[in-house]
Amino acid sequence: MKTLMKTLIAMLLLTSVPAAAQQAREFGDYMIHYNALRSSMLTPEIARAYDIRRSDSRAFINISILKGNDDQTSSAVKAEVSATGRNLTGQTRKVEMREIDEGDGAIYYIGELSVRNMETFNFTVLVTPEGNSTPYTLKFQQQFYTE
């Protein structure tokens, strides 16, 4: 199951479709990858294995943090991650983020929220990598299509 989730996460992070495009921002030595998608894009097996409610009217946020190494490689790092989403009518929703650590170098953070057709959210994600005291602020916008 770990291999399936890693494959899914890699596909989501590397997709070139605009609505699900891989997004990343650099903060010093850290690269924070992020995306937000409808949870119905997950296979039933993956959703069940990671306790994600699969639905067209549900979305999930996926965050991963990589730190650059001296040898030009990067490693996944643990972090404190919190997120909020604000829709265009001004409603703010806290997105409960949870860590998924595969134990073999794959660490990511997932949160879920309900969405409506054509609803746009402005997300603010605070990421404090382990060993840092100051969070990095990541902001991005995503529109969801449920029909």
N, C-alpha and C positions, 0 to 999 in steps of 0.2 A: 504494500500500500504506500510505503514511503516513496518508492520509485515513481508511482503514479502521481502523487502529489507534487514531487519535484518536477516531473515532466510537465504537469499542468502549470505550475508556477513559472517555469521556464518559458512555456509557450505564451503565457499571458504577458510576461515581461518582454518577450521578443517579438510579439505580434506587431505588424506594421499597419493594421487597419486603424484609421484615425480615431474611431470611437473607443478602441481598446488598445491604443498605441502604448508602447513601452514609454514610460516617462521616468526620468531620473534627474536629480539635481545634485550638484557637487557642493559640499561644505568642507573646505579644507581637505583633510585626508580621507573624508567620508563621501561615499556616493549613496544617496538614498533613492531607491527605486520605489515607485508607487503606481497603483492603478485602482480603478473603481469600476466594477462590472455588475451586471445582473447575476444573481446567484443561480439562475436557471441555466447559465452557461456551463456550470459544473456538471459532471456526470453524477448520477445518483450515488454511485459507489464512493466517489470522493466526498460528496456532501455528507453522506452518512458517516464516513470514517472520521471526518473532522467536525462533526456536529454543526454543520451549516445548513440553515433552513433554505431549501431550494424552491425558488418561486420567481415568476416574472416581476412580481411587485416587491421583491427584496433585492438589495444590492450588497456587495461586500467590498471592503477596502483592503488592499494587500500592500504592506510596507515591508521592505527589506533594506538592511543597512550593511554596506560593505566598507571595509577600511583598506586603503591601499597599503601594500607592504613594500619594503625596500627593494625586493626583487621583482617589482612591477606586477606582482599578482595581487589579488585582493582576498580578504577573508570576511565571512559573515560575523557580525558582532551583535551581542545582546544590547538592548536599550530599553529605556522607559519610553513608551509611546502612548500618546493620548490624541484624540481626534474629535473635532466637532464639524458638523455640516450645517450650513445655513442656506435655505432655499431662497428664491427670488422674492418671496412674500415676506421674508424676514424671520421665518420660523427657524429656530436653532435646535439642533439635535446633537446630543452627546453620543458619540459612537464608542461603545465599549470595545477596547482592543484587547486581544489576547495573544500570547506568544505561542508559537508552534516551533519547537526545537526538535529537529529530526535526529539529533545526536551525532551526525556525521558531517557537520559543517554547514547545514542548511537551517537557517533561523529566519522566521518571518512573523509578521504581526497581522492579524486579521480582525476586522470588525464588520458588523452588519447593521443595516438600517432598512426601513421600509421606504419605498419610492412610488411615485405615480408616473403615468405616461407623460413624457416630455418635461419632467421636473428636472430643474438644474440646481445643483448644489455647489456652493463655494466651500471647500474643505480647508480647514486649518489643522495641521498635524504638528505636534510638538514631539521632537525626537531628542532624547538625551542618551547618547551612547554610553555604555558602561565605562566608568572611569572619568567621565566628563561631568562638570557641574552645571554647565549652561546648555539649555536646549537649543536645537536648531529648529527654526520655524519654516515649515513647508506649506505652501498654499497652492491649491489647484482647483480647477472647476471641472465638473462632469455633468453632462445631461444624460438622462436615462430614458430609454424607450421601452415601454412594457407591453405594447400591443403589436 
